[in-house]
Each structure stands twice: as structure tokens, then as C-alpha cells.
């Protein structure tokens, strides 16, 4: 039973309830003042409290995926890193594992699609990162053998893990369901975290003398994916979506790289690069780059592209970005287009984003083309 499984959570919750009831029923019998009764009372209280806290912790972990497995939780993860060959002729994208989809018939790629774990090496940035690529069922069907597909770069928040996008936010399953219902077209999803130089948060910028994160995410990855899969290379073939830090990055790329991304969706995004102990010195005194990393400033100073579409999300109650989200919408100028999702209430968490992702995926699909 996996750490994030419903079975483990249900079992922990049931045991907590059973112990609570047992404590209430047995308490009168254990009222004596001898050491055995005292020890029994203490044991019941401790066991009940431990199971209660375990249930809460399991529920929180299931929602936010702080740990993906028992080995991860206990610091025993043994998966080794993958050596990336940057020599001439080496491939920029290498598949290291494949898995089926958790849907009926999902073991067959032509029925459920396939998730491939890959390592992508940046030709220009010289960065490398693991990612997951979701290929829809249509990708494996004979009638689509000559067809290219649109793609979306999907980014987590900071620090995040790519697994969050599969298990917590359920992007592949959502895409599969939406296509099957006729609400969006088949798309390739490229899922990873923007933290490509952990533990540093580089805010998707090219740090002077440091990680060239923007070049890697907005340049190297689309190129490597288009060369490895049947994915187009034009802006109308590529979208980008993310939550929190990933949402900021998605909007940033859509503004500054309209030649690559035709649509950018920021779920609970903020609008200027953070500068704090997790980021370090991102700009090294370059005020021009600091301004460029401010999306509201960029909308006022970057010429809008006719290929650009933006989607922003917030909540009237529970999100801190509502005021700036309204400003973002107001600053988008034609021929660029902007849409928004505003929930009545919803916090900065997976539950909120899962309510927004189906509509956001449909929105991206409507703005991209297969070729």
C-alpha cells in the first residue's frame, strides 16, 4: 500500500476512530490508581493521538505530495541520477522509463496513452532535468501515424516535484478525460518542476553567471521535445501552464517568448520574480532584467503579439493575488488576448487548482493547432 493511497489513509482514520471509541468505553475500567491502569490510560491516549496525527499527516501529504513514497518519507530513496552526455551527436532527450495510465485499458498505449519518464539535456543552457511526457492514446493509433500534435509545457510550483503533476494535480488523467468527452484535442504534455538547480529557486530567469533557467525551459525543452516526438515547432503548436511559481513562469514565457508559446496559463500566479533567501541574487544589479521579470511592467513595455493568449486565475476569498490579477487583465493590450477564472473561494492549494485545471486545459486546447 503506497504512502499516498486511499487505502492507507482510510485505514489510519478508521483505527483512530476505533481507538477513540475504545478509550471512551474502557476509561471507567481503567480508573484505578495502580501503575497498570495509569500505564493503560497513557497508552490509549498516546496511541489515539498518534493515529489522529498520522491521519491528518497522510491527508495533507495526499493533497500536497510532500513525499511520494514510504522510501521518500524515511530518506531511503535509492534511485540514482542519470548521466547526461553533452558530447556531439548525443540526444537531448532520453527515455528512462515508461508507465501506463490509471484508466480502463490503460496498460495499452493506444487505449490509455503512455507516460514516459525522460531526461532532457539543454543544448544552449547546459542544464538537465528529469521530466514526464504524457502521450495521448491517439499518438499510438495507426490513423494518426503521420499527424503532429500540439504540446503544453506543464510546470509545478516551488519547490515542487514533477510527480505532483501526475498524482496530485492529475494532468494526464484530466487530459485523457477531456479528450474522451470531446472537450479538447489530443495533446502531448511535458511535465516538470521549474527548480532545475535545486535547492535554489531561480524564478525561471537567466541568472548572470548562474543557471540559465529561462533558456532551458523556454528554448531547449520545446526544441528537444519537437525533435523527439511528433510535436510542431510553431507558437500555435505550444502552450505553457503552471501553478504558483509555475504560473508566474508560464505567463512570463508567453509574454517574452511569443515565437515559442501561443498560450500561457497561470494558476494562482504571482506577477514579479521573488527575491528572498531561496532565490539568492537573481539579477546581480541589472535593473533592466529585474523590470523584465515584473510581468505587469512587461505588459506596459513589451509589444503585444497577435499570437499571444493569456489565462489567469484567482479567488475572491482565499487568494492573495486577486488585486494584481485584475491589474494583469487590464494591462493586456490587443492584439493579445486574455481570459480569467475567478472562483468565489479557494486557497493556494491543490484542491483549488484541481477545480481550475479542466477548464484551463480546454482553454489551451482551443488556442493551439496540431500543425
BALOBA-1460 file (C-alpha; in Angstrom, 3 decimals):
// residues 371
<rec num="1" residu="x" x="0.000" y="0.000" z="0.000"/>
<rec num="2" residu="x" x="1.552" y="3.255" z="-1.129"/>
<rec num="3" residu="x" x="2.015" y="6.297" z="1.079"/>
<rec num="4" residu="x" x="-0.473" y="8.305" z="-0.987"/>
<rec num="5" residu="x" x="-3.072" y="5.565" z="-1.419"/>
<rec num="6" residu="x" x="-6.663" y="5.947" z="-0.257"/>
<rec num="7" residu="x" x="-6.383" y="2.571" z="1.496"/>
<rec num="8" residu="x" x="-3.632" y="3.738" z="3.861"/>
<rec num="9" residu="x" x="-5.463" y="6.967" z="4.665"/>
<rec num="10" residu="x" x="-8.778" y="5.176" z="5.276"/>
<rec num="11" residu="x" x="-7.126" y="2.528" z="7.441"/>
<rec num="12" residu="x" x="-5.371" y="5.137" z="9.604"/>
<rec num="13" residu="x" x="-8.584" y="7.128" z="10.039"/>
<rec num="14" residu="x" x="-10.598" y="4.017" z="10.960"/>
<rec num="15" residu="x" x="-8.011" y="2.892" z="13.522"/>
<rec num="16" residu="x" x="-8.030" y="6.363" z="15.062"/>
<rec num="17" residu="x" x="-11.823" y="6.202" z="15.412"/>
<rec num="18" residu="x" x="-11.683" y="2.674" z="16.858"/>
<rec num="19" residu="x" x="-9.080" y="3.675" z="19.433"/>
<rec num="20" residu="x" x="-11.066" y="6.767" z="20.391"/>
<rec num="21" residu="x" x="-14.202" y="4.671" z="20.971"/>
<rec num="22" residu="x" x="-12.164" y="2.085" z="22.877"/>
<rec num="23" residu="x" x="-10.693" y="4.805" z="25.076"/>
<rec num="24" residu="x" x="-14.169" y="6.126" z="25.952"/>
<rec num="25" residu="x" x="-15.526" y="2.632" z="26.706"/>
<rec num="26" residu="x" x="-12.537" y="1.379" z="28.677"/>
<rec num="27" residu="x" x="-11.811" y="4.532" z="30.657"/>
<rec num="28" residu="x" x="-14.103" y="3.651" z="33.625"/>
<rec num="29" residu="x" x="-12.428" y="0.238" z="33.941"/>
<rec num="30" residu="x" x="-9.000" y="1.868" z="33.981"/>
<rec num="31" residu="x" x="-9.871" y="4.417" z="36.668"/>
<rec num="32" residu="x" x="-7.859" y="2.661" z="39.356"/>
<rec num="33" residu="x" x="-4.706" y="4.367" z="40.637"/>
<rec num="34" residu="x" x="-2.364" y="1.407" z="40.322"/>
<rec num="35" residu="x" x="0.506" y="1.587" z="37.879"/>
<rec num="36" residu="x" x="-1.071" y="-0.828" z="35.397"/>
<rec num="37" residu="x" x="-4.220" y="1.300" z="34.991"/>
<rec num="38" residu="x" x="-2.215" y="4.507" z="34.693"/>
<rec num="39" residu="x" x="0.045" y="2.954" z="32.071"/>
<rec num="40" residu="x" x="-3.002" y="1.648" z="30.136"/>
<rec num="41" residu="x" x="-4.645" y="5.093" z="30.145"/>
<rec num="42" residu="x" x="-1.445" y="6.765" z="28.959"/>
<rec num="43" residu="x" x="-1.016" y="4.128" z="26.238"/>
<rec num="44" residu="x" x="-4.556" y="4.568" z="24.932"/>
<rec num="45" residu="x" x="-4.236" y="8.355" z="24.847"/>
<rec num="46" residu="x" x="-0.850" y="8.237" z="23.096"/>
<rec num="47" residu="x" x="-1.997" y="5.669" z="20.528"/>
<rec num="48" residu="x" x="-5.147" y="7.647" z="19.758"/>
<rec num="49" residu="x" x="-3.189" y="10.891" z="19.382"/>
<rec num="50" residu="x" x="-0.548" y="9.265" z="17.182"/>
<rec num="51" residu="x" x="-3.143" y="7.777" z="14.836"/>
<rec num="52" residu="x" x="-5.032" y="11.069" z="14.718"/>
<rec num="53" residu="x" x="-1.890" y="12.973" z="13.769"/>
<rec num="54" residu="x" x="-0.951" y="10.234" z="11.290"/>
<rec num="55" residu="x" x="-4.352" y="10.533" z="9.607"/>
<rec num="56" residu="x" x="-4.039" y="14.311" z="9.332"/>
<rec num="57" residu="x" x="-0.477" y="13.987" z="8.033"/>
<rec num="58" residu="x" x="-1.448" y="11.366" z="5.454"/>
<rec num="59" residu="x" x="-4.345" y="13.527" z="4.275"/>
<rec num="60" residu="x" x="-2.105" y="16.585" z="3.951"/>
<rec num="61" residu="x" x="0.567" y="14.580" z="2.130"/>
<rec num="62" residu="x" x="-2.018" y="13.133" z="-0.247"/>
<rec num="63" residu="x" x="-3.189" y="16.641" z="-1.131"/>
<rec num="64" residu="x" x="0.223" y="18.298" z="-1.420"/>
<rec num="65" residu="x" x="2.522" y="15.328" z="-2.141"/>
<rec num="66" residu="x" x="5.385" y="16.405" z="0.105"/>
<rec num="67" residu="x" x="6.550" y="12.763" z="-0.093"/>
<rec num="68" residu="x" x="5.761" y="10.412" z="-2.934"/>
<rec num="69" residu="x" x="6.530" y="7.076" z="-1.261"/>
<rec num="70" residu="x" x="7.500" y="5.417" z="2.011"/>
<rec num="71" residu="x" x="11.150" y="5.341" z="0.955"/>
<rec num="72" residu="x" x="10.980" y="9.059" z="0.189"/>
<rec num="73" residu="x" x="9.433" y="9.753" z="3.612"/>
<rec num="74" residu="x" x="12.125" y="7.842" z="5.506"/>
<rec num="75" residu="x" x="15.001" y="9.167" z="3.395"/>
<rec num="76" residu="x" x="15.691" y="5.811" z="1.773"/>
<rec num="77" residu="x" x="15.057" y="6.732" z="-1.862"/>
<rec num="78" residu="x" x="17.728" y="4.885" z="-3.824"/>
<rec num="79" residu="x" x="17.004" y="5.905" z="-7.403"/>
<rec num="80" residu="x" x="20.275" y="7.054" z="-8.884"/>
<rec num="81" residu="x" x="20.830" y="10.064" z="-11.057"/>
<rec num="82" residu="x" x="21.149" y="9.685" z="-14.808"/>
<rec num="83" residu="x" x="24.355" y="10.716" z="-16.540"/>
<rec num="84" residu="x" x="23.624" y="13.138" z="-19.381"/>
<rec num="85" residu="x" x="26.000" y="13.033" z="-22.345"/>
<rec num="86" residu="x" x="26.582" y="16.527" z="-23.744"/>
<rec num="87" residu="x" x="29.030" y="15.433" z="-26.435"/>
<rec num="88" residu="x" x="28.407" y="15.988" z="-30.128"/>
<rec num="89" residu="x" x="25.747" y="13.727" z="-31.520"/>
<rec num="90" residu="x" x="24.201" y="12.923" z="-28.127"/>
<rec num="91" residu="x" x="20.420" y="13.069" z="-27.943"/>
<rec num="92" residu="x" x="18.900" y="15.944" z="-25.969"/>
<rec num="93" residu="x" x="16.059" y="13.753" z="-24.693"/>
<rec num="94" residu="x" x="16.420" y="10.248" z="-23.321"/>
<rec num="95" residu="x" x="13.550" y="7.989" z="-22.204"/>
<rec num="96" residu="x" x="14.451" y="6.173" z="-18.976"/>
<rec num="97" residu="x" x="11.111" y="4.590" z="-18.036"/>
<rec num="98" residu="x" x="7.513" y="4.185" z="-19.212"/>
<rec num="99" residu="x" x="4.213" y="3.570" z="-17.430"/>
<rec num="100" residu="x" x="0.602" y="3.069" z="-18.372"/>
<rec num="101" residu="x" x="-2.352" y="5.191" z="-17.345"/>
<rec num="102" residu="x" x="-4.663" y="4.551" z="-14.401"/>
<rec num="103" residu="x" x="-7.748" y="4.306" z="-16.622"/>
<rec num="104" residu="x" x="-9.703" y="1.328" z="-18.004"/>
<rec num="105" residu="x" x="-7.422" y="-0.398" z="-20.504"/>
<rec num="106" residu="x" x="-4.632" y="1.973" z="-19.509"/>
<rec num="107" residu="x" x="-1.899" y="-0.653" z="-19.901"/>
<rec num="108" residu="x" x="-2.362" y="-0.390" z="-23.676"/>
<rec num="109" residu="x" x="-0.894" y="2.852" z="-25.078"/>
<rec num="110" residu="x" x="-3.497" y="3.057" z="-27.867"/>
<rec num="111" residu="x" x="-6.249" y="2.974" z="-25.219"/>
<rec num="112" residu="x" x="-4.938" y="4.934" z="-22.250"/>
<rec num="113" residu="x" x="-1.906" y="6.695" z="-23.653"/>
<rec num="114" residu="x" x="1.514" y="6.478" z="-22.037"/>
<rec num="115" residu="x" x="3.633" y="8.407" z="-19.549"/>
<rec num="116" residu="x" x="7.350" y="8.422" z="-20.287"/>
<rec num="117" residu="x" x="9.952" y="9.447" z="-17.755"/>
<rec num="118" residu="x" x="12.680" y="11.310" z="-19.589"/>
<rec num="119" residu="x" x="15.887" y="13.224" z="-19.030"/>
<rec num="120" residu="x" x="16.216" y="16.392" z="-21.070"/>
<rec num="121" residu="x" x="19.614" y="17.988" z="-21.622"/>
<rec num="122" residu="x" x="19.665" y="21.632" z="-22.659"/>
<rec num="123" residu="x" x="21.734" y="22.288" z="-25.760"/>
<rec num="124" residu="x" x="22.156" y="26.010" z="-25.066"/>
<rec num="125" residu="x" x="21.616" y="26.256" z="-21.324"/>
<rec num="126" residu="x" x="23.754" y="23.205" z="-20.455"/>
<rec num="127" residu="x" x="21.163" y="22.334" z="-17.805"/>
<rec num="128" residu="x" x="19.470" y="18.959" z="-17.459"/>
<rec num="129" residu="x" x="16.329" y="17.816" z="-15.719"/>
<rec num="130" residu="x" x="14.037" y="14.851" z="-15.385"/>
<rec num="131" residu="x" x="10.513" y="15.287" z="-16.720"/>
<rec num="132" residu="x" x="7.424" y="13.271" z="-17.578"/>
<rec num="133" residu="x" x="5.944" y="13.240" z="-21.064"/>
<rec num="134" residu="x" x="2.319" y="12.213" z="-21.480"/>
<rec num="135" residu="x" x="1.475" y="10.866" z="-24.932"/>
<rec num="136" residu="x" x="-2.281" y="10.591" z="-25.635"/>
<rec num="137" residu="x" x="-3.796" y="7.340" z="-26.972"/>
<rec num="138" residu="x" x="-4.146" y="8.873" z="-30.424"/>
<rec num="139" residu="x" x="-0.356" y="9.176" z="-30.635"/>
<rec num="140" residu="x" x="-0.182" y="5.356" z="-30.880"/>
<rec num="141" residu="x" x="-3.083" y="4.752" z="-33.243"/>
<rec num="142" residu="x" x="-2.338" y="3.949" z="-36.905"/>
<rec num="143" residu="x" x="-4.696" y="6.596" z="-38.306"/>
<rec num="144" residu="x" x="-2.649" y="9.313" z="-36.553"/>
<rec num="145" residu="x" x="0.748" y="7.947" z="-37.579"/>
<rec num="146" residu="x" x="1.590" y="10.942" z="-39.793"/>
<rec num="147" residu="x" x="-0.001" y="13.627" z="-37.621"/>
<rec num="148" residu="x" x="1.791" y="16.067" z="-35.362"/>
<rec num="149" residu="x" x="0.276" y="17.042" z="-32.016"/>
<rec num="150" residu="x" x="0.098" y="20.265" z="-30.017"/>
<rec num="151" residu="x" x="2.009" y="20.275" z="-26.742"/>
<rec num="152" residu="x" x="1.903" y="22.029" z="-23.398"/>
<rec num="153" residu="x" x="4.769" y="22.618" z="-21.013"/>
<rec num="154" residu="x" x="3.362" y="21.989" z="-17.505"/>
<rec num="155" residu="x" x="5.214" y="23.449" z="-14.506"/>
<rec num="156" residu="x" x="4.837" y="22.930" z="-10.753"/>
<rec num="157" residu="x" x="5.345" y="25.498" z="-8.050"/>
<rec num="158" residu="x" x="8.485" y="25.839" z="-5.915"/>
<rec num="159" residu="x" x="9.997" y="23.582" z="-4.707"/>
<rec num="160" residu="x" x="7.514" y="21.005" z="-6.008"/>
<rec num="161" residu="x" x="8.125" y="17.675" z="-7.696"/>
<rec num="162" residu="x" x="7.179" y="16.549" z="-11.177"/>
<rec num="163" residu="x" x="5.207" y="13.715" z="-9.570"/>
<rec num="164" residu="x" x="2.825" y="16.342" z="-8.177"/>
<rec num="165" residu="x" x="1.630" y="16.987" z="-11.712"/>
<rec num="166" residu="x" x="0.806" y="13.309" z="-12.224"/>
<rec num="167" residu="x" x="-0.620" y="12.273" z="-8.856"/>
<rec num="168" residu="x" x="-1.671" y="15.461" z="-7.098"/>
<rec num="169" residu="x" x="-2.887" y="17.633" z="-9.968"/>
<rec num="170" residu="x" x="-3.730" y="14.746" z="-12.315"/>
<rec num="171" residu="x" x="-2.845" y="16.442" z="-15.600"/>
<rec num="172" residu="x" x="-2.605" y="13.249" z="-17.714"/>
<rec num="173" residu="x" x="-5.855" y="11.836" z="-16.350"/>
<rec num="174" residu="x" x="-7.617" y="15.179" z="-16.864"/>
<rec num="175" residu="x" x="-6.355" y="15.410" z="-20.440"/>
<rec num="176" residu="x" x="-7.480" y="11.834" z="-21.131"/>
<rec num="177" residu="x" x="-10.954" y="12.523" z="-19.686"/>
<rec num="178" residu="x" x="-11.362" y="15.841" z="-21.507"/>
<rec num="179" residu="x" x="-10.406" y="14.380" z="-24.879"/>
<rec num="180" residu="x" x="-12.685" y="11.394" z="-24.399"/>
<rec num="181" residu="x" x="-15.558" y="13.789" z="-23.613"/>
<rec num="182" residu="x" x="-14.810" y="15.822" z="-26.749"/>
<rec num="183" residu="x" x="-13.880" y="18.965" z="-24.808"/>
<rec num="184" residu="x" x="-10.274" y="19.230" z="-26.001"/>
<rec num="185" residu="x" x="-7.990" y="17.853" z="-28.667"/>
<rec num="186" residu="x" x="-5.279" y="15.245" z="-28.006"/>
<rec num="187" residu="x" x="-2.139" y="16.933" z="-26.684"/>
<rec num="188" residu="x" x="1.343" y="15.985" z="-25.556"/>
<rec num="189" residu="x" x="2.130" y="17.173" z="-22.010"/>
<rec num="190" residu="x" x="5.712" y="17.846" z="-20.866"/>
<rec num="191" residu="x" x="5.644" y="17.955" z="-17.064"/>
<rec num="192" residu="x" x="8.452" y="19.055" z="-14.757"/>
<rec num="193" residu="x" x="9.328" y="21.401" z="-11.947"/>
<rec num="194" residu="x" x="10.959" y="24.761" z="-12.702"/>
<rec num="195" residu="x" x="13.533" y="24.118" z="-9.949"/>
<rec num="196" residu="x" x="16.296" y="22.957" z="-12.267"/>
<rec num="197" residu="x" x="19.137" y="23.963" z="-9.937"/>
<rec num="198" residu="x" x="17.880" y="22.657" z="-6.563"/>
<rec num="199" residu="x" x="17.567" y="23.816" z="-3.888"/>
<rec num="200" residu="x" x="17.789" y="27.263" z="-5.456"/>
<rec num="201" residu="x" x="14.629" y="28.927" z="-6.735"/>
<rec num="202" residu="x" x="15.730" y="30.656" z="-9.935"/>
<rec num="203" residu="x" x="12.270" y="32.057" z="-10.764"/>
<rec num="204" residu="x" x="12.656" y="31.000" z="-14.409"/>
<rec num="205" residu="x" x="15.221" y="33.711" z="-15.154"/>
<rec num="206" residu="x" x="18.685" y="33.507" z="-16.677"/>
<rec num="207" residu="x" x="20.886" y="34.240" z="-13.679"/>
<rec num="208" residu="x" x="24.073" y="36.147" z="-14.651"/>
<rec num="209" residu="x" x="26.909" y="33.683" z="-14.202"/>
<rec num="210" residu="x" x="24.405" y="31.107" z="-12.932"/>
<rec num="211" residu="x" x="21.663" y="28.740" z="-14.134"/>
<rec num="212" residu="x" x="20.158" y="29.759" z="-17.477"/>
<rec num="213" residu="x" x="16.708" y="28.564" z="-16.474"/>
<rec num="214" residu="x" x="14.688" y="30.617" z="-18.928"/>
<rec num="215" residu="x" x="16.784" y="29.411" z="-21.857"/>
<rec num="216" residu="x" x="16.362" y="25.811" z="-20.703"/>
<rec num="217" residu="x" x="12.603" y="25.869" z="-20.122"/>
<rec num="218" residu="x" x="11.509" y="28.207" z="-22.908"/>
<rec num="219" residu="x" x="14.074" y="27.206" z="-25.527"/>
<rec num="220" residu="x" x="15.870" y="23.918" z="-25.007"/>
<rec num="221" residu="x" x="12.864" y="21.871" z="-23.872"/>
<rec num="222" residu="x" x="10.464" y="22.734" z="-26.745"/>
<rec num="223" residu="x" x="13.292" y="22.074" z="-29.198"/>
<rec num="224" residu="x" x="14.229" y="18.710" z="-27.666"/>
<rec num="225" residu="x" x="10.601" y="17.584" z="-27.460"/>
<rec num="226" residu="x" x="9.793" y="18.607" z="-31.035"/>
<rec num="227" residu="x" x="12.845" y="16.693" z="-32.254"/>
<rec num="228" residu="x" x="11.923" y="13.565" z="-30.269"/>
<rec num="229" residu="x" x="8.135" y="13.413" z="-30.700"/>
<rec num="230" residu="x" x="5.595" y="14.300" z="-33.358"/>
<rec num="231" residu="x" x="5.094" y="17.811" z="-31.995"/>
<rec num="232" residu="x" x="5.063" y="21.024" z="-34.026"/>
<rec num="233" residu="x" x="7.624" y="23.800" z="-33.680"/>
<rec num="234" residu="x" x="5.476" y="26.911" z="-34.099"/>
<rec num="235" residu="x" x="3.868" y="29.091" z="-31.447"/>
<rec num="236" residu="x" x="0.445" y="27.783" z="-32.420"/>
<rec num="237" residu="x" x="1.677" y="24.272" z="-31.511"/>
<rec num="238" residu="x" x="2.866" y="25.094" z="-27.967"/>
<rec num="239" residu="x" x="1.230" y="26.264" z="-24.755"/>
<rec num="240" residu="x" x="2.523" y="26.551" z="-21.191"/>
<rec num="241" residu="x" x="0.635" y="26.186" z="-17.915"/>
<rec num="242" residu="x" x="1.645" y="26.159" z="-14.269"/>
<rec num="243" residu="x" x="0.590" y="26.835" z="-10.710"/>
<rec num="244" residu="x" x="2.081" y="29.341" z="-8.244"/>
<rec num="245" residu="x" x="5.750" y="29.772" z="-9.285"/>
<rec num="246" residu="x" x="4.988" y="27.649" z="-12.343"/>
<rec num="247" residu="x" x="2.092" y="30.001" z="-13.115"/>
<rec num="248" residu="x" x="4.402" y="33.005" z="-12.956"/>
<rec num="249" residu="x" x="6.825" y="31.219" z="-15.282"/>
<rec num="250" residu="x" x="4.033" y="30.280" z="-17.720"/>
<rec num="251" residu="x" x="2.873" y="33.885" z="-18.087"/>
<rec num="252" residu="x" x="6.457" y="35.128" z="-18.284"/>
<rec num="253" residu="x" x="7.252" y="32.757" z="-21.144"/>
<rec num="254" residu="x" x="4.059" y="33.617" z="-23.001"/>
<rec num="255" residu="x" x="4.899" y="37.345" z="-22.764"/>
<rec num="256" residu="x" x="8.598" y="37.171" z="-23.610"/>
<rec num="257" residu="x" x="8.595" y="34.200" z="-25.992"/>
<rec num="258" residu="x" x="5.539" y="34.602" z="-28.245"/>
<rec num="259" residu="x" x="7.539" y="32.958" z="-31.033"/>
<rec num="260" residu="x" x="7.505" y="29.714" z="-28.995"/>
<rec num="261" residu="x" x="4.310" y="29.736" z="-26.916"/>
<rec num="262" residu="x" x="0.942" y="30.768" z="-28.290"/>
<rec num="263" residu="x" x="-0.879" y="30.400" z="-24.967"/>
<rec num="264" residu="x" x="0.135" y="30.774" z="-21.334"/>
<rec num="265" residu="x" x="-1.996" y="29.918" z="-18.286"/>
<rec num="266" residu="x" x="-1.023" y="30.967" z="-14.761"/>
<rec num="267" residu="x" x="-2.987" y="29.282" z="-11.965"/>
<rec num="268" residu="x" x="-2.683" y="31.340" z="-8.761"/>
<rec num="269" residu="x" x="0.290" y="33.068" z="-10.343"/>
<rec num="270" residu="x" x="2.178" y="35.996" z="-8.904"/>
<rec num="271" residu="x" x="3.460" y="38.685" z="-11.237"/>
<rec num="272" residu="x" x="7.012" y="39.609" z="-10.297"/>
<rec num="273" residu="x" x="10.018" y="37.454" z="-9.540"/>
<rec num="274" residu="x" x="10.523" y="36.702" z="-5.874"/>
<rec num="275" residu="x" x="13.795" y="37.806" z="-4.290"/>
<rec num="276" residu="x" x="14.434" y="36.105" z="-0.966"/>
<rec num="277" residu="x" x="16.853" y="33.644" z="0.674"/>
<rec num="278" residu="x" x="15.646" y="30.812" z="-1.618"/>
<rec num="279" residu="x" x="16.483" y="32.766" z="-4.776"/>
<rec num="280" residu="x" x="19.713" y="34.470" z="-3.858"/>
<rec num="281" residu="x" x="20.829" y="37.345" z="-6.060"/>
<rec num="282" residu="x" x="18.968" y="36.754" z="-9.328"/>
<rec num="283" residu="x" x="19.864" y="39.926" z="-11.210"/>
<rec num="284" residu="x" x="23.316" y="40.982" z="-9.937"/>
<rec num="285" residu="x" x="22.367" y="44.656" z="-10.020"/>
<rec num="286" residu="x" x="20.862" y="44.544" z="-13.524"/>
<rec num="287" residu="x" x="17.756" y="46.685" z="-13.048"/>
<rec num="288" residu="x" x="16.661" y="46.081" z="-16.623"/>
<rec num="289" residu="x" x="16.395" y="42.340" z="-16.012"/>
<rec num="290" residu="x" x="14.629" y="42.961" z="-12.701"/>
<rec num="291" residu="x" x="11.998" y="45.051" z="-14.515"/>
<rec num="292" residu="x" x="11.680" y="42.419" z="-17.253"/>
<rec num="293" residu="x" x="10.881" y="39.859" z="-14.543"/>
<rec num="294" residu="x" x="7.938" y="42.061" z="-13.457"/>
<rec num="295" residu="x" x="5.052" y="40.914" z="-15.653"/>
<rec num="296" residu="x" x="2.914" y="43.997" z="-15.049"/>
<rec num="297" residu="x" x="5.854" y="46.169" z="-16.148"/>
<rec num="298" residu="x" x="6.416" y="43.922" z="-19.157"/>
<rec num="299" residu="x" x="2.816" y="44.270" z="-20.338"/>
<rec num="300" residu="x" x="3.350" y="48.033" z="-20.444"/>
<rec num="301" residu="x" x="6.666" y="47.866" z="-22.274"/>
<rec num="302" residu="x" x="6.685" y="44.748" z="-24.476"/>
<rec num="303" residu="x" x="4.925" y="44.988" z="-27.821"/>
<rec num="304" residu="x" x="1.891" y="42.681" z="-27.711"/>
<rec num="305" residu="x" x="1.892" y="39.772" z="-30.122"/>
<rec num="306" residu="x" x="-1.112" y="38.725" z="-32.175"/>
<rec num="307" residu="x" x="-0.262" y="35.101" z="-31.366"/>
<rec num="308" residu="x" x="-0.365" y="35.580" z="-27.577"/>
<rec num="309" residu="x" x="-3.200" y="34.446" z="-25.311"/>
<rec num="310" residu="x" x="-3.136" y="34.543" z="-21.520"/>
<rec num="311" residu="x" x="-5.257" y="32.876" z="-18.846"/>
<rec num="312" residu="x" x="-5.045" y="33.940" z="-15.195"/>
<rec num="313" residu="x" x="-6.868" y="32.559" z="-12.160"/>
<rec num="314" residu="x" x="-7.686" y="33.770" z="-8.659"/>
<rec num="315" residu="x" x="-10.354" y="33.613" z="-5.936"/>
<rec num="316" residu="x" x="-12.410" y="36.373" z="-4.372"/>
<rec num="317" residu="x" x="-11.711" y="34.815" z="-0.993"/>
<rec num="318" residu="x" x="-8.622" y="32.826" z="-0.087"/>
<rec num="319" residu="x" x="-6.067" y="34.012" z="-2.673"/>
<rec num="320" residu="x" x="-3.672" y="36.921" z="-2.230"/>
<rec num="321" residu="x" x="-3.171" y="37.609" z="-5.944"/>
<rec num="322" residu="x" x="-6.663" y="38.876" z="-6.807"/>
<rec num="323" residu="x" x="-5.788" y="42.577" z="-6.952"/>
<rec num="324" residu="x" x="-2.745" y="42.060" z="-9.181"/>
<rec num="325" residu="x" x="-4.640" y="39.544" z="-11.321"/>
<rec num="326" residu="x" x="-7.201" y="42.246" z="-12.084"/>
<rec num="327" residu="x" x="-4.328" y="44.605" z="-12.976"/>
<rec num="328" residu="x" x="-2.842" y="41.983" z="-15.299"/>
<rec num="329" residu="x" x="-6.145" y="41.594" z="-17.151"/>
<rec num="330" residu="x" x="-6.475" y="45.366" z="-17.511"/>
<rec num="331" residu="x" x="-2.946" y="45.752" z="-18.901"/>
<rec num="332" residu="x" x="-3.175" y="43.159" z="-21.699"/>
<rec num="333" residu="x" x="-3.459" y="45.080" z="-24.972"/>
<rec num="334" residu="x" x="-4.746" y="43.928" z="-28.366"/>
<rec num="335" residu="x" x="-3.921" y="42.033" z="-30.459"/>
<rec num="336" residu="x" x="-3.001" y="39.822" z="-27.465"/>
<rec num="337" residu="x" x="-5.971" y="38.235" z="-25.698"/>
<rec num="338" residu="x" x="-6.655" y="37.495" z="-22.045"/>
<rec num="339" residu="x" x="-9.132" y="35.305" z="-20.162"/>
<rec num="340" residu="x" x="-9.615" y="34.629" z="-16.469"/>
<rec num="341" residu="x" x="-11.112" y="32.223" z="-13.952"/>
<rec num="342" residu="x" x="-12.240" y="33.758" z="-10.642"/>
<rec num="343" residu="x" x="-13.558" y="31.372" z="-8.003"/>
<rec num="344" residu="x" x="-15.769" y="32.600" z="-5.171"/>
<rec num="345" residu="x" x="-13.387" y="30.972" z="-2.704"/>
<rec num="346" residu="x" x="-10.282" y="28.847" z="-2.917"/>
<rec num="347" residu="x" x="-6.860" y="28.840" z="-1.316"/>
<rec num="348" residu="x" x="-3.369" y="28.484" z="-2.711"/>
<rec num="349" residu="x" x="-3.518" y="24.698" z="-2.841"/>
<rec num="350" residu="x" x="-4.036" y="21.571" z="-4.918"/>
<rec num="351" residu="x" x="-7.777" y="21.475" z="-4.232"/>
<rec num="352" residu="x" x="-8.224" y="24.870" z="-5.863"/>
<rec num="353" residu="x" x="-6.015" y="24.056" z="-8.844"/>
<rec num="354" residu="x" x="-7.795" y="20.771" z="-9.487"/>
<rec num="355" residu="x" x="-11.011" y="22.802" z="-9.875"/>
<rec num="356" residu="x" x="-9.341" y="25.053" z="-12.447"/>
<rec num="357" residu="x" x="-7.245" y="22.620" z="-14.488"/>
<rec num="358" residu="x" x="-10.039" y="21.050" z="-16.624"/>
<rec num="359" residu="x" x="-11.238" y="24.465" z="-17.835"/>
<rec num="360" residu="x" x="-7.654" y="25.693" z="-18.257"/>
<rec num="361" residu="x" x="-6.719" y="22.653" z="-20.351"/>
<rec num="362" residu="x" x="-9.766" y="23.158" z="-22.533"/>
<rec num="363" residu="x" x="-8.813" y="26.836" z="-22.920"/>
<rec num="364" residu="x" x="-5.266" y="25.946" z="-24.037"/>
<rec num="365" residu="x" x="-6.554" y="23.318" z="-26.440"/>
<rec num="366" residu="x" x="-8.825" y="25.846" z="-28.111"/>
<rec num="367" residu="x" x="-5.850" y="28.125" z="-28.823"/>
<rec num="368" residu="x" x="-3.417" y="25.566" z="-30.224"/>
<rec num="369" residu="x" x="-3.210" y="23.711" z="-33.508"/>
<rec num="370" residu="x" x="-1.811" y="20.304" z="-34.355"/>
<rec num="371" residu="x" x="0.310" y="21.524" z="-37.245"/>
